[in-house]
Amino acid sequence: MRVSRRSVIAAGLVLPTFAGPSRAQGQHPVVVTTNGPVRGQTDGGVAVFKGVRYGADTGPRRFQPPVRPTAWTTPADAFAYGAASPQGSDEANQSEDCLFLNVWSPGLDGERRPVMFYIHGGAYSNGSGSSPLYDGTRLARRNDVVVVTVNHRLNLFGYAFLQRIAGAPFLDSGNAGQMDLHLALEWVRDNIASFGGDPGRVMVFGQSGGGAKIATMMATPAAAGLFHRAATMSGQQVTASGPWNATRRAEAWLDALNLQKDRAAEAAILPVETLLKAAEATDPVLGFGSLYWGPVLDDRTLRRHPFYPDAPSQSAYIPMIIGNTHDETRAFLGNDPANYALTWDDLPGKMTGREFRIDVAPEPVIAAYREMYPDYSPSDVFFAATTAARSWRGAVIEAEARAEAGAPAWVYQLDWTSPIDGGRRGAMHTDDIPLALDNVAATGSRAQGPTAQPMADRLSKAFVALARDGDPNHAALPAWDRYDLTRRQTMTMDVDCRMEDDPRGGERRLFAAIPYVQPGT
């Protein structure tokens, strides 16, 4: 049932015309959505709606596509974040009833502002849109944009591929989490104008797993037309999981549940905790670590790999930022003090397939790095090579594919380094989150020191410019050229931002000779 403004007024509700900073703090503006009216709050002149339901409880439809919720007529309070997907992390408030989004708007006034739809990281297994780092208040207020964050199904709940084992009704189980995101973007298309946003200028942006989900949507027919700009931060998805590898992972998970294949459907009624515990089984494809979950080439929702063998034509018109950080793997491998004290004798034993995810002998890689960077220590080589062979290489492949297709792409590399731990962690994975979302003072931010806010101003305004105009250039940056295969132009984001042609070109050429394996994100 579609709820109209007239029916809400008839029920005795007054919908205020909200004009951002001109309204007093503490008011509760009501907006009518296609599912029902929602009541928000104000924070520093920004209208905030947290925990807005966009989909029904997924528990009764476990491993199946999402559906819209039953409509309501009484305003639902949108004062607190909704539940996160069940997961193995310490994320608070977990539930299968997790299809909620959050909206920050500087004005419910009929204006059509750019919409910045952020998808959280945590690979495909953890996280939520509720982190203080993702709070949209500053970004909305300082840039006159509407910000949206989202929760959706993760790990086995969103990506366990049961199609070839259990059949109907689980044919779409391997991409259920992606389908949740499609439904959330349909909600934005249908409702964001009532929140002061422009449904024709929706930018999706995300870090790590969030970026990978975006890369996947760029090749997903069901997502076509739901967004108009894209930005990924250390999040690539060159290839999806093939159906046989995804089936092997599902089988390993069922084995851990003590379920034979003919009883696979029983996983839909087992306790959440039991399912998550079984997901700790060793990944049968990688041979180490817990089970990997991610989008699947299922020939239904996802019919081609995101960026293989080329950039998808359906999204070639979409302007895109592709970014990474210079020292990605220091976030994963830099917690061990021993990795900062490696010797040249130690190094070959550390540079294994577990760290590279590619089949390459360490000795020629080490020799190449010592020639390219004679001042590097063994630890420097370790972190640089593991970064270049994994996440950075995926970003290069995507940028090259878009350049070859003539699709607009702007590439950046974050070199700005937090002073935490004396700066030894470099510019590591996640360091661009508080900069891009302009939340350097938020809980969990590593962006500290006197240069942090100026850096945030430069990066966040580039994202805002892309959302607004389809081009990230703005006055506080040098001219940012589109990436092409002649120069491979890259904006180095640092205290002094600068354009560079093919930075780390030697590393790019070194690993280009080795087949790329999607490592997961």
TIMARGU-72657 format. One line per field, with one value per residue (C-alpha): z, y, x; residue number from 0; residue in three letters. Coordinates in Angstrom, 1 decimal. Example, Ala and Ser with C-alpha at 12.3 -4.5 7.8 and 13.67 -1.06 7.14 Angstrom:
<recs>
pz = (7.8  7.1) .
py = (-4.5  -1.1) .
px = (12.3  13.7) .
num = (0  1) .
residu = (Ala  Ser) .
</recs>
This chain:
<recs>
pz = (0.0  -1.0  1.8  0.5  2.2  2.1  4.1  6.7  7.1  7.4  10.3  12.1  11.4  10.5  8.1  8.7  5.9  7.2  6.1  7.7  9.9  10.2  12.3  16.0  17.4  18.9  16.3  14.7  11.0  9.4  5.9  4.0  2.2  -0.1  2.8  5.4  7.3  9.3  12.0  12.4  14.5  13.9  14.6  14.0  11.4  9.6  9.5  10.6  10.1  11.5  11.2  8.3  7.1  3.4  3.5  5.5  8.1  6.2  8.9  7.5  4.0  4.9  1.7  -0.5  -2.3  -0.1  -0.3  0.6  4.1  4.9  4.7  7.8  8.4  11.8  11.7  12.7  14.9  13.0  16.0  16.3  14.0  12.9  13.5  11.7  9.9  12.0  11.9  13.8  14.9  18.0  16.1  18.4  17.8  15.3  13.8  10.6  10.6  9.3  6.2  7.4  6.1  7.5  5.9  6.7  4.9  5.2  4.1  3.5  1.2  -2.3  -3.4  -5.5  -3.8  -4.8  -3.0  -1.5  -0.7  1.4  1.5  4.5  4.4  6.4  3.3  2.7  6.2  8.8  9.6  9.3  8.3  11.9  12.6  13.9  11.0  8.6  10.3  7.6  9.6  8.7  5.0  4.6  6.4  5.0  1.4  0.9  0.0  1.2  2.8  3.1  4.8  4.7  6.4  4.4  4.8  5.1  5.1  4.7  5.1  2.1  0.0  0.8  -2.6  -2.3  -5.9  -7.1  -3.8  -2.6  -5.7  -5.2  -3.2  -2.8  -6.4  -5.7  -2.3  -3.6  -4.2  -1.7  0.0  -3.3  -3.9  -0.6  -1.8  -5.0  -2.9  -0.8  -4.0  -5.3  -2.0  -2.7  -6.2  -5.0  -1.8  -1.7  -3.3  -0.2  1.8  -0.4  -2.6  -6.4  -7.5  -10.8  -9.1  -6.8  -6.1  -4.5  -2.7  -0.3  1.2  1.0  0.8  0.1  -2.9  -4.1  -3.8  -6.0  -8.6  -8.6  -9.0  -12.0  -13.9  -12.4  -14.7  -11.8  -10.5  -13.9  -13.6  -9.8  -9.4  -11.6  -10.1  -8.2  -6.0  -4.6  -1.8  -1.6  -2.8  -6.0  -7.5  -10.7  -10.7  -8.7  -7.2  -9.8  -9.2  -8.5  -6.0  -4.3  -4.2  -2.6  0.1  0.7  0.9  3.5  5.5  5.3  6.4  9.5  10.2  9.8  7.1  4.1  0.7  0.7  4.0  2.9  3.1  6.9  7.2  6.7  10.1  12.2  14.9  13.8  16.2  14.8  11.2  12.1  14.0  11.0  8.8  10.7  8.7  6.7  3.2  0.8  -2.1  -0.4  1.9  4.9  6.8  7.4  4.6  2.1  1.2  -1.8  -4.9  -7.2  -11.0  -10.7  -14.2  -12.6  -10.7  -11.8  -15.3  -15.9  -13.9  -12.6  -14.4  -16.5  -19.3  -19.6  -18.0  -18.1  -20.8  -18.7  -16.5  -19.0  -18.8  -15.0  -13.9  -11.3  -8.7  -8.0  -5.0  -2.8  0.0  -0.4  2.4  2.4  4.0  7.0  8.4  8.2  8.7  10.6  14.0  14.5  15.7  14.1  10.7  11.3  12.2  9.3  7.9  4.3  5.4  6.9  4.0  1.5  4.1  4.8  1.2  0.6  -1.3  1.9  1.7  -2.0  -3.1  -6.3  -7.4  -7.5  -6.1  -3.5  -4.6  -7.9  -6.4  -3.6  -6.1  -8.2  -5.2  -4.1  -7.5  -7.7  -4.1  -2.9  0.4  1.4  4.4  4.3  6.2  3.6  0.8  2.6  3.1  -0.4  -2.3  -0.4  -1.1  -4.8  -5.4  -3.8  -3.4  -5.4  -8.4  -8.5  -8.6  -11.5  -13.5  -13.1  -14.0  -17.1  -18.2  -17.9  -19.8  -22.6  -22.8  -22.8  -19.6  -17.3  -14.3  -11.9  -9.8  -6.5  -4.1  -0.5  0.7  3.7  6.9  10.3  13.1  15.2  16.2  14.9  11.4  11.0  9.7  6.7  4.7  5.5  4.6  6.0  6.5  3.8  5.4  7.9  5.2  2.5  5.0  6.7  10.1  11.4  15.0  15.0  17.3  15.5  13.3  12.8  11.1  13.6  13.7  12.2  8.6  9.0  8.5  5.5  4.0  4.7  3.1  -0.1  -0.4  0.8  -1.5  -4.5  -3.7  -3.3  -6.6  -8.3  -6.7  -7.8  -11.3  -12.3  -12.0  -8.9  -9.7  -7.2  -6.3  -3.4  -5.7  -8.7  -12.0  -11.8  -15.2  -16.2  -16.2  -19.6  -20.8  -22.1  -18.9  -16.2  -14.3  -10.6  -7.9  -5.0  -1.9  0.6  2.5  -0.9  -3.4  -6.8  -10.1  -11.0  -14.2  -13.5  -9.9  -8.9  -12.6  -11.9  -9.5  -11.9  -14.7  -12.3  -11.3  -14.6  -15.8  -13.2  -13.5  -11.1  -8.5  -6.9  -3.2  -1.6  0.0) .
py = (0.0  3.4  6.0  9.5  12.8  13.4  10.2  11.2  14.7  13.1  11.1  14.3  14.5  17.7  17.4  20.4  22.1  21.6  24.2  22.9  25.4  27.7  25.1  24.7  21.7  19.0  19.2  16.0  16.4  13.8  12.6  10.3  7.4  4.8  2.4  4.8  8.0  8.3  10.8  12.1  14.5  17.5  17.7  20.9  22.1  18.7  16.5  13.0  9.8  6.7  3.1  3.7  0.4  -0.3  -4.1  -6.7  -8.9  -11.4  -14.1  -15.7  -15.5  -16.6  -17.0  -15.6  -12.2  -9.3  -7.9  -4.5  -4.2  -4.1  -0.5  1.5  4.6  5.9  7.7  5.4  6.9  7.0  8.1  5.1  2.9  -0.3  -3.7  -4.9  -8.2  -11.2  -11.6  -12.8  -9.4  -7.4  -5.2  -4.2  -5.0  -7.9  -9.4  -10.9  -8.1  -5.7  -4.0  -0.4  2.8  6.2  9.6  13.0  16.0  19.8  20.6  19.0  21.9  20.5  21.2  18.6  18.0  15.4  12.1  10.3  6.7  5.1  1.3  0.1  -2.1  -5.3  -7.5  -9.1  -10.5  -7.7  -4.2  -1.9  1.6  2.7  3.5  7.0  7.2  7.1  9.7  12.0  15.2  17.1  16.0  17.0  20.3  21.5  20.6  20.8  17.1  14.3  11.4  7.8  4.8  1.3  -2.1  -5.3  -9.1  -10.2  -13.3  -16.6  -14.8  -12.7  -14.9  -18.6  -20.2  -22.9  -22.8  -26.0  -27.8  -27.0  -25.4  -23.4  -21.2  -20.5  -19.9  -16.3  -17.1  -16.3  -12.7  -12.0  -9.3  -7.5  -7.7  -6.0  -3.1  -2.9  -2.7  0.1  2.0  1.6  3.1  6.1  6.4  6.4  8.5  10.7  13.7  14.0  14.3  17.1  14.8  14.4  10.8  11.6  12.3  9.4  8.6  5.3  5.2  2.8  1.5  -2.0  -4.5  -1.5  -0.6  -4.2  -4.3  -1.2  -2.7  -5.8  -3.6  -1.9  -5.2  -6.3  -5.7  -5.3  -2.3  -0.5  3.1  3.1  5.2  7.8  8.2  5.8  6.0  3.1  3.3  0.2  -1.9  -3.9  -6.8  -7.8  -11.3  -12.8  -16.3  -18.9  -21.2  -24.3  -22.6  -21.0  -24.4  -25.9  -23.3  -23.9  -27.7  -27.1  -25.0  -27.7  -30.2  -28.1  -28.0  -31.8  -31.5  -33.8  -32.1  -33.5  -31.7  -28.3  -26.5  -27.1  -24.4  -21.9  -22.8  -23.4  -20.9  -17.9  -18.7  -22.3  -21.0  -18.4  -21.0  -23.3  -20.5  -20.6  -23.8  -23.6  -22.2  -25.2  -22.9  -20.9  -23.7  -21.4  -18.9  -19.1  -19.4  -16.5  -15.1  -12.8  -12.3  -15.3  -15.7  -17.3  -16.6  -14.9  -11.8  -11.7  -12.9  -11.7  -10.9  -7.3  -6.2  -9.3  -9.5  -5.8  -2.9  -3.6  -1.6  -1.0  1.4  2.8  6.2  6.5  8.7  6.9  7.6  4.6  5.0  3.1  3.7  3.4  0.9  -1.1  -4.3  -2.5  -2.6  -6.4  -7.4  -4.4  -5.4  -7.9  -6.1  -8.8  -7.6  -4.3  -6.1  -8.5  -9.4  -10.2  -13.9  -13.7  -12.2  -15.1  -17.2  -14.3  -13.7  -16.7  -17.4  -16.8  -13.1  -12.7  -14.9  -15.5  -18.2  -16.5  -17.2  -14.6  -14.3  -12.6  -10.3  -9.3  -8.7  -6.5  -4.4  -4.0  -2.7  -0.4  0.9  0.5  2.3  0.0  -2.2  -5.9  -4.8  -2.0  -4.6  -6.9  -4.4  -2.8  -6.1  -7.5  -4.3  -4.2  -7.8  -7.7  -4.7  -2.1  -4.4  -4.8  -1.0  -0.8  -3.5  -1.6  1.7  0.2  -1.5  1.7  3.6  1.1  1.4  5.2  5.3  8.2  7.3  9.4  7.6  8.6  7.1  8.2  8.9  11.1  9.4  9.5  10.5  7.6  5.1  7.6  7.2  3.7  2.3  4.6  5.3  2.0  0.4  2.4  5.6  7.4  6.7  9.6  11.9  11.1  11.4  14.5  12.8  13.1  13.7  10.7  7.8  5.3  7.8  7.5  10.9  13.0  15.9  19.4  18.2  15.8  18.3  20.0  16.6  15.7  18.9  18.1  14.4  14.9  17.8  15.7  13.1  15.9  17.4  14.0  13.6  17.1  17.5  14.1  15.4  15.4  18.6  21.5  24.6  23.0  20.4  20.6  19.8  16.2  14.5  11.4  8.2  7.0  4.2  6.7  8.4  6.6  9.8  9.5  12.1  11.6  12.7  14.1  17.2  18.6  16.9  16.4  14.7  11.8  9.7  6.0  6.1  2.7  1.8  -0.7  -2.5  -2.4  -4.0  -6.6  -8.0  -7.5  -10.6  -12.8  -13.9  -12.0  -13.8  -12.0  -12.1  -11.2  -7.8) .
px = (0.0  1.4  1.0  0.3  0.9  -2.9  -3.6  -1.0  -2.5  -6.0  -4.7  -3.9  -0.2  1.5  4.5  6.7  8.6  12.1  14.7  17.8  19.6  16.6  14.8  15.5  17.3  15.1  12.2  11.0  10.4  8.2  8.7  6.3  8.0  6.6  6.6  5.2  5.9  9.1  10.0  13.6  15.5  17.8  21.5  23.3  20.8  20.8  17.7  18.7  16.7  18.4  17.1  14.7  13.3  13.7  13.1  11.2  12.7  15.0  14.8  11.7  13.2  16.7  18.9  16.2  15.8  14.6  11.1  9.7  8.2  4.5  3.5  2.6  0.5  1.7  5.0  7.9  10.6  13.9  16.0  18.4  20.4  18.8  20.3  23.4  23.6  24.6  28.4  31.4  32.6  31.8  29.3  26.5  22.8  22.9  19.8  18.5  16.0  18.7  17.5  17.7  19.3  20.1  19.7  21.3  19.8  20.6  17.0  13.6  12.7  12.1  15.7  17.5  20.9  23.5  23.0  26.1  25.2  28.0  28.5  30.5  33.6  34.4  34.8  31.5  31.4  31.4  30.5  27.5  26.5  26.3  30.0  30.8  33.2  30.2  28.1  26.9  26.2  29.4  29.4  25.8  26.0  29.3  28.6  24.8  24.5  22.2  24.1  22.8  24.4  23.0  22.9  22.4  23.0  26.6  28.7  26.7  23.4  24.1  26.4  26.1  25.6  23.0  21.7  23.4  22.9  19.4  17.7  14.5  13.8  17.5  18.5  19.6  21.3  24.8  24.0  21.2  23.4  23.9  20.1  19.6  21.7  19.7  16.5  18.1  19.0  15.4  14.3  16.6  15.2  11.6  12.0  15.1  13.4  11.3  14.5  15.9  17.9  18.2  17.3  19.1  22.4  23.1  26.7  27.6  30.9  32.5  35.7  37.2  34.3  32.0  34.0  34.0  30.2  30.1  32.4  30.1  27.0  28.6  28.3  24.9  21.9  19.5  21.5  21.6  20.3  20.2  23.3  25.0  28.5  30.8  33.9  35.8  38.4  40.7  37.9  38.1  36.2  37.9  36.3  33.5  33.5  32.8  29.8  32.0  34.3  31.2  29.6  32.7  32.6  28.9  29.6  32.4  30.0  27.3  29.9  30.7  26.9  26.8  24.2  24.2  23.4  19.9  19.3  20.9  17.5  17.6  20.2  17.3  15.9  19.1  20.1  22.2  25.0  25.3  25.5  28.2  30.3  30.3  31.5  34.8  35.6  38.8  38.3  38.6  39.7  42.4  43.4  43.7  41.5  37.8  35.3  35.3  31.9  31.3  29.3  28.8  28.7  25.2  23.9  20.9  21.7  25.4  26.0  29.6  32.6  32.7  36.0  37.0  37.6  36.8  35.0  31.2  29.5  26.4  28.3  30.8  29.0  29.3  32.2  34.3  37.0  39.3  41.5  43.9  46.3  50.1  50.6  47.4  48.7  50.2  46.6  46.5  50.2  51.5  50.1  52.9  56.1  58.2  57.2  59.0  62.3  62.6  66.0  66.8  67.2  63.7  62.0  61.6  59.8  57.4  56.4  54.3  51.1  49.2  50.3  50.4  47.5  49.4  51.8  55.2  58.6  59.7  63.3  62.8  60.2  62.6  65.4  63.2  62.2  65.8  66.7  63.7  64.0  67.6  66.8  64.0  64.5  63.3  60.2  59.5  59.8  57.4  54.7  55.1  55.1  52.1  50.2  51.1  50.3  46.9  44.6  46.5  46.8  43.1  42.7  45.2  43.3  40.0  41.5  43.1  39.9  37.9  40.6  40.6  36.8  37.0  35.0  35.8  38.0  40.1  42.7  44.2  46.7  46.7  50.2  49.2  50.3  48.8  51.3  50.0  52.8  55.3  53.9  55.3  52.0  52.2  49.0  47.3  44.0  41.0  43.0  41.0  37.6  37.6  39.1  36.6  33.7  35.1  35.0  38.6  37.4  35.1  35.6  37.8  39.5  43.3  43.4  45.2  47.6  47.4  47.4  44.4  41.6  43.1  43.6  40.0  38.9  40.7  39.6  36.0  35.4  36.7  34.0  31.4  32.4  32.0  28.6  27.5  29.1  30.5  34.1  36.2  38.2  37.9  39.8  41.9  43.5  45.8  44.1  43.1  43.4  41.4  43.4  44.6  46.9  49.5  50.3  48.3  47.7  47.3  46.5  48.8  46.9  49.3  50.0  51.0  48.7  50.3  49.6  52.0  52.2  52.4  53.6  55.0  55.2  58.0  55.8  52.9  55.0  56.5  53.1  51.4  53.5  51.7  48.1  45.9  43.9  41.0  42.1  38.8  38.6) .
num = (0  1  2  3  4  5  6  7  8  9  10  11  12  13  14  15  16  17  18  19  20  21  22  23  24  25  26  27  28  29  30  31  32  33  34  35  36  37  38  39  40  41  42  43  44  45  46  47  48  49  50  51  52  53  54  55  56  57  58  59  60  61  62  63  64  65  66  67  68  69  70  71  72  73  74  75  76  77  78  79  80  81  82  83  84  85  86  87  88  89  90  91  92  93  94  95  96  97  98  99  100  101  102  103  104  105  106  107  108  109  110  111  112  113  114  115  116  117  118  119  120  121  122  123  124  125  126  127  128  129  130  131  132  133  134  135  136  137  138  139  140  141  142  143  144  145  146  147  148  149  150  151  152  153  154  155  156  157  158  159  160  161  162  163  164  165  166  167  168  169  170  171  172  173  174  175  176  177  178  179  180  181  182  183  184  185  186  187  188  189  190  191  192  193  194  195  196  197  198  199  200  201  202  203  204  205  206  207  208  209  210  211  212  213  214  215  216  217  218  219  220  221  222  223  224  225  226  227  228  229  230  231  232  233  234  235  236  237  238  239  240  241  242  243  244  245  246  247  248  249  250  251  252  253  254  255  256  257  258  259  260  261  262  263  264  265  266  267  268  269  270  271  272  273  274  275  276  277  278  279  280  281  282  283  284  285  286  287  288  289  290  291  292  293  294  295  296  297  298  299  300  301  302  303  304  305  306  307  308  309  310  311  312  313  314  315  316  317  318  319  320  321  322  323  324  325  326  327  328  329  330  331  332  333  334  335  336  337  338  339  340  341  342  343  344  345  346  347  348  349  350  351  352  353  354  355  356  357  358  359  360  361  362  363  364  365  366  367  368  369  370  371  372  373  374  375  376  377  378  379  380  381  382  383  384  385  386  387  388  389  390  391  392  393  394  395  396  397  398  399  400  401  402  403  404  405  406  407  408  409  410  411  412  413  414  415  416  417  418  419  420  421  422  423  424  425  426  427  428  429  430  431  432  433  434  435  436  437  438  439  440  441  442  443  444  445  446  447  448  449  450  451  452  453  454  455  456  457  458  459  460  461  462  463  464  465  466  467  468  469  470  471  472  473  474  475  476  477  478  479  480  481  482  483  484  485  486  487  488  489  490  491  492  493  494  495  496  497  498  499  500  501  502  503  504  505  506  507  508  509  510  511  512  513  514  515  516  517  518  519  520) .
residu = (Met  Arg  Val  Ser  Arg  Arg  Ser  Val  Ile  Ala  Ala  Gly  Leu  Val  Leu  Pro  Thr  Phe  Ala  Gly  Pro  Ser  Arg  Ala  Gln  Gly  Gln  His  Pro  Val  Val  Val  Thr  Thr  Asn  Gly  Pro  Val  Arg  Gly  Gln  Thr  Asp  Gly  Gly  Val  Ala  Val  Phe  Lys  Gly  Val  Arg  Tyr  Gly  Ala  Asp  Thr  Gly  Pro  Arg  Arg  Phe  Gln  Pro  Pro  Val  Arg  Pro  Thr  Ala  Trp  Thr  Thr  Pro  Ala  Asp  Ala  Phe  Ala  Tyr  Gly  Ala  Ala  Ser  Pro  Gln  Gly  Ser  Asp  Glu  Ala  Asn  Gln  Ser  Glu  Asp  Cys  Leu  Phe  Leu  Asn  Val  Trp  Ser  Pro  Gly  Leu  Asp  Gly  Glu  Arg  Arg  Pro  Val  Met  Phe  Tyr  Ile  His  Gly  Gly  Ala  Tyr  Ser  Asn  Gly  Ser  Gly  Ser  Ser  Pro  Leu  Tyr  Asp  Gly  Thr  Arg  Leu  Ala  Arg  Arg  Asn  Asp  Val  Val  Val  Val  Thr  Val  Asn  His  Arg  Leu  Asn  Leu  Phe  Gly  Tyr  Ala  Phe  Leu  Gln  Arg  Ile  Ala  Gly  Ala  Pro  Phe  Leu  Asp  Ser  Gly  Asn  Ala  Gly  Gln  Met  Asp  Leu  His  Leu  Ala  Leu  Glu  Trp  Val  Arg  Asp  Asn  Ile  Ala  Ser  Phe  Gly  Gly  Asp  Pro  Gly  Arg  Val  Met  Val  Phe  Gly  Gln  Ser  Gly  Gly  Gly  Ala  Lys  Ile  Ala  Thr  Met  Met  Ala  Thr  Pro  Ala  Ala  Ala  Gly  Leu  Phe  His  Arg  Ala  Ala  Thr  Met  Ser  Gly  Gln  Gln  Val  Thr  Ala  Ser  Gly  Pro  Trp  Asn  Ala  Thr  Arg  Arg  Ala  Glu  Ala  Trp  Leu  Asp  Ala  Leu  Asn  Leu  Gln  Lys  Asp  Arg  Ala  Ala  Glu  Ala  Ala  Ile  Leu  Pro  Val  Glu  Thr  Leu  Leu  Lys  Ala  Ala  Glu  Ala  Thr  Asp  Pro  Val  Leu  Gly  Phe  Gly  Ser  Leu  Tyr  Trp  Gly  Pro  Val  Leu  Asp  Asp  Arg  Thr  Leu  Arg  Arg  His  Pro  Phe  Tyr  Pro  Asp  Ala  Pro  Ser  Gln  Ser  Ala  Tyr  Ile  Pro  Met  Ile  Ile  Gly  Asn  Thr  His  Asp  Glu  Thr  Arg  Ala  Phe  Leu  Gly  Asn  Asp  Pro  Ala  Asn  Tyr  Ala  Leu  Thr  Trp  Asp  Asp  Leu  Pro  Gly  Lys  Met  Thr  Gly  Arg  Glu  Phe  Arg  Ile  Asp  Val  Ala  Pro  Glu  Pro  Val  Ile  Ala  Ala  Tyr  Arg  Glu  Met  Tyr  Pro  Asp  Tyr  Ser  Pro  Ser  Asp  Val  Phe  Phe  Ala  Ala  Thr  Thr  Ala  Ala  Arg  Ser  Trp  Arg  Gly  Ala  Val  Ile  Glu  Ala  Glu  Ala  Arg  Ala  Glu  Ala  Gly  Ala  Pro  Ala  Trp  Val  Tyr  Gln  Leu  Asp  Trp  Thr  Ser  Pro  Ile  Asp  Gly  Gly  Arg  Arg  Gly  Ala  Met  His  Thr  Asp  Asp  Ile  Pro  Leu  Ala  Leu  Asp  Asn  Val  Ala  Ala  Thr  Gly  Ser  Arg  Ala  Gln  Gly  Pro  Thr  Ala  Gln  Pro  Met  Ala  Asp  Arg  Leu  Ser  Lys  Ala  Phe  Val  Ala  Leu  Ala  Arg  Asp  Gly  Asp  Pro  Asn  His  Ala  Ala  Leu  Pro  Ala  Trp  Asp  Arg  Tyr  Asp  Leu  Thr  Arg  Arg  Gln  Thr  Met  Thr  Met  Asp  Val  Asp  Cys  Arg  Met  Glu  Asp  Asp  Pro  Arg  Gly  Gly  Glu  Arg  Arg  Leu  Phe  Ala  Ala  Ile  Pro  Tyr  Val  Gln  Pro  Gly  Thr) .
</recs>
